Amino acid sequence: QVQLVESGGGLAQPGGSLRLSCAASGIIFRLYTMGWYRQAPGKQRELVASITSGGSTEYTVPVKGRFTISRDNAKNTVYLQMNSLKAEDTAVYFCNAASPYDVNDYWGQGTQVTVSS
């Protein structure tokens, strides 16, 4: 059974930082591209950042220079370091795992990030 479990969300002030974690089980983690998505109220889910099995990263423009995605294959965990947070970063953040070797992709349950003073 595949599980992706996010943690680290919460309330942060504008300009503050949070670090999200996503622990995976039931997959060969190193073979998967891991992504962080977010969904704000009334908006579609959007890709925030991704990291391939080889360590290549991509970011959506609004978070470039502020967010950093990383992975620890020994711990089956992907991270999202979020700095200089803005109110518009408020959303539920979801972890995703996808691989060319697997017809399925997998989602975590989401973690709420709220940026407010």
C-alpha positions as CSV (number, residue, x, y, z in Angstrom):
1,Q,0.0,0.0,0.0
2,V,1.4,3.3,-1.1
3,Q,1.3,6.2,1.4
4,L,2.5,9.7,1.2
5,V,2.3,11.6,4.5
6,E,2.8,15.4,4.5
7,S,3.7,17.3,7.6
8,G,5.1,20.7,8.5
9,G,2.2,23.0,7.5
10,G,0.8,25.6,9.8
11,L,0.5,29.4,10.3
12,A,3.3,31.7,9.3
13,Q,3.7,35.4,9.2
14,P,4.4,37.2,5.9
15,G,8.2,37.0,5.3
16,G,8.4,33.9,7.5
17,S,9.4,30.3,6.7
18,L,8.0,26.8,6.8
19,R,9.4,23.5,5.9
20,L,7.1,20.8,4.5
21,S,8.0,17.1,4.6
22,C,6.5,14.2,2.7
23,A,7.3,10.7,3.8
24,A,6.7,8.0,1.3
25,S,6.2,4.3,1.8
26,G,5.2,1.4,-0.5
27,I,7.1,2.7,-3.5
28,I,10.7,2.5,-4.7
29,F,11.1,6.1,-3.8
30,R,14.3,6.8,-5.8
31,L,12.5,5.9,-9.0
32,Y,9.9,8.6,-8.6
33,T,9.6,12.2,-9.6
34,M,8.3,14.0,-6.5
35,G,6.2,17.1,-6.7
36,W,4.6,19.6,-4.4
37,Y,1.3,21.0,-5.5
38,R,-1.0,23.5,-3.9
39,Q,-4.6,24.4,-4.0
40,A,-6.0,27.6,-2.8
41,P,-9.8,28.1,-2.1
42,G,-11.7,28.4,-5.3
43,K,-8.6,27.8,-7.4
44,Q,-7.3,24.8,-9.3
45,R,-4.5,22.7,-8.0
46,E,-1.2,23.9,-9.4
47,L,2.3,22.5,-9.5
48,V,4.7,24.4,-7.1
49,A,7.9,22.4,-7.5
50,S,9.2,19.1,-8.6
51,I,12.4,17.0,-8.3
52,T,13.2,14.1,-10.6
53,S,14.9,10.9,-9.6
54,G,18.1,12.4,-10.8
55,G,17.7,15.5,-8.7
56,S,16.7,18.0,-11.4
57,T,14.3,20.6,-10.1
58,E,11.7,22.9,-11.5
59,Y,9.6,25.6,-9.9
60,T,6.6,27.6,-10.8
61,V,7.5,31.3,-11.4
62,P,5.8,32.8,-8.3
63,V,8.0,30.7,-6.0
64,K,11.3,30.8,-7.7
65,G,14.0,32.1,-5.4
66,R,11.9,31.6,-2.4
67,F,11.1,27.9,-2.3
68,T,13.5,25.0,-2.4
69,I,12.6,21.4,-3.1
70,S,14.9,18.6,-2.0
71,R,14.8,14.8,-1.4
72,D,16.5,12.3,0.8
73,N,16.3,8.9,-0.9
74,A,17.7,7.2,2.3
75,K,14.7,8.5,4.2
76,N,12.1,8.2,1.4
77,T,11.3,11.8,2.0
78,V,10.9,15.0,0.0
79,Y,11.0,18.5,1.4
80,L,9.8,21.9,0.5
81,Q,11.6,24.8,2.2
82,M,9.5,27.9,1.9
83,N,11.0,31.2,2.7
84,S,9.8,34.8,2.3
85,L,6.3,33.6,2.5
86,K,3.5,35.7,1.1
87,A,-0.3,35.8,1.8
88,E,-0.8,34.4,-1.7
89,D,1.1,31.2,-0.7
90,T,-1.8,30.3,1.5
91,A,-3.2,26.9,0.3
92,V,-3.4,23.2,1.0
93,Y,-0.1,21.7,-0.1
94,F,-0.1,18.2,-1.6
95,C,2.8,15.8,-2.2
96,N,2.7,13.7,-5.5
97,A,4.8,10.8,-6.7
98,A,5.0,9.8,-10.3
99,S,7.2,7.4,-12.3
100,P,7.5,6.2,-15.9
101,Y,7.7,2.7,-14.4
102,D,4.3,3.0,-12.7
103,V,0.9,3.6,-14.4
104,N,-0.4,5.2,-11.3
105,D,0.6,8.3,-9.5
106,Y,0.0,8.9,-5.9
107,W,-1.1,11.8,-3.6
108,G,-0.8,12.7,0.0
109,Q,-3.7,14.0,2.1
110,G,-2.5,17.6,2.0
111,T,-1.2,20.0,4.7
112,Q,-2.6,23.5,5.2
113,V,-0.3,26.4,4.9
114,T,-1.7,29.8,6.0
115,V,0.3,33.0,5.7
116,S,-1.2,35.8,7.7
117,S,-0.2,38.5,10.2
